[in-house]
């Protein structure tokens, strides 16, 4: 999937759909008017954009997610690691921990993930 970056309003719109899906497109228009002050055309333009990117689908006036929120964010993380760290998770973690000290709980959680992966 290309371009997993969402602008601020795209992200808020996506969150709204993930919270409410499946949601009728008419209901979505009303929700966006209330929450964001959008016109009907703005909602449909944004929806069309995110559907074209393969995140959501609008079938018969019902909007559903093609990707779960967690899947989408995982894909964003993978894209970041691929582009910025040559796909190397250890390089990412090394860069991250140079500026951000991990708590004991975070280290334990990471160790648990590694141990589970080994099994």
Phi, psi and omega in degrees: 000132180271149173052079178271006179278130176249136172291173183303310182287326175299319179295317178295320178295315178299316178300319179299315179295314180300324180290326190253349189294147355289141182227137176293146182296327177294319177295321179297319177300315180295318179297318181290326176296318181289313187278321187246351183074025184276152169276164179306316183296324179295316179299313182292326176296314179295317180298315179300319180298314183284333174291319179297333180273001174081020181268320181230166175226145175239097183245117179061030179084008176246125182262127178227161178272133172275336177235137172291155180306315182296321177296316181299314181292326175296318179295322176299316179297317178298318179297317178299313181295320178298311184287318188266337186230021178059028179079008184264110176296318176301321177296321177298311181297321178297316179294318181296316185283347173294328184252343184227112179288131179280142176282165177303318180296320179294318179298316179296320178295318177295318179297321179297317177299317180296315180297319179294325179294323181295329185289000000 
